Every structure is written in C-alpha cells, then in structure tokens.
Amino acid sequence: MKQHLLEALKAHAEGQIAKHKANVHVYLNQSVGIGEHPDIIDAIEEQLGLIAKYDDHLEVLNKYFEE
C-alpha cells in the first residue's frame, strides 16, 4: 500500500509539472493563447512557481521516502 501511495504522489507531481511546462511553452510560443493574461511575464512566473512547487514535492518524496 505504501508503495502505491508514493507512486501516486509522484505521478501527480510529474503530471502537474508537465501541465505547467506546457502552459509556459504556450505562453512563450503562441501569445494568442494568453488573451486573458495582460502581463505575460507574471503569467509565466506563476507557472514557474507551480513547477518549482511540484519539483520540490518530488525531491522530498525521493529524499525522505525512497527505501
């Protein structure tokens, strides 16, 4: 059970990272996709913050919960 929970937590974090990376790619390459964001830099910084958050989660899981 423990291993399933750890795998689920890692998969969730990896999925969130992929999602927010995709958003950054859209912001950088297709500015039409960000019509609701008047400040592109702020929008990208928000996505980078979320990537960092989930990257930190992965780091903690790997550092403290891997056997």
N, C-alpha and C positions, 0 to 999 in steps of 0.2 A: 504494500500500500504506500509506504514512504516513497519508494522509487517512482511510482505512478504520479504522486503529487509533485515531486520535484521535476519530473519530465513535463507535467502540465504547466507548472510555473515558468519553466524555461521556454516552452513553446509559446506561451502567452507573451513573454517579454520579447522573444525573437519576432513574433508576429507584429507586435506594436512597433518595434524598430523598423521593420520592413515597411509598414504603413506610413510612418512619419518620414522615412527616407524617400518614399515615393512622392509624398507631398512636397518635399524640398525640391526634388527633380522637376516636378510640375512648375513650382514657383520660379525655378531658375531657367527653364526651357520654354515654358508656354505661359507667358504673363497674362494671356487671355483667361486662363483658368483661375485667376485670382481677382476677378472683378469686385468681389465683396471685401477685399483687403486693400485699402488705400495705401498702406505702408508695407511694402513688400519685405523690407528688412525686418520689421517687427514680426511679420508672419513667419519668416524663415527662422528667426531667433526662437520663436515659440516652439517650432517643430524641433529645432536642435536641442532645446531644453528637454523635450519629451524623449528624444533619442537618448540623451545623457541619463535621464531617469531610469529608463529600462535597461540601458547598458550597465548602470550601477547595480540594478537588481540581479542581472546575470552574474556580475562579478561577485556579489555577496553569496549567491547560491553556489557558485563554483568554489569560492574560497572556504566557506564555512560548512557547506552541507554535502560536498562530494566526499565519498569514502575511498 
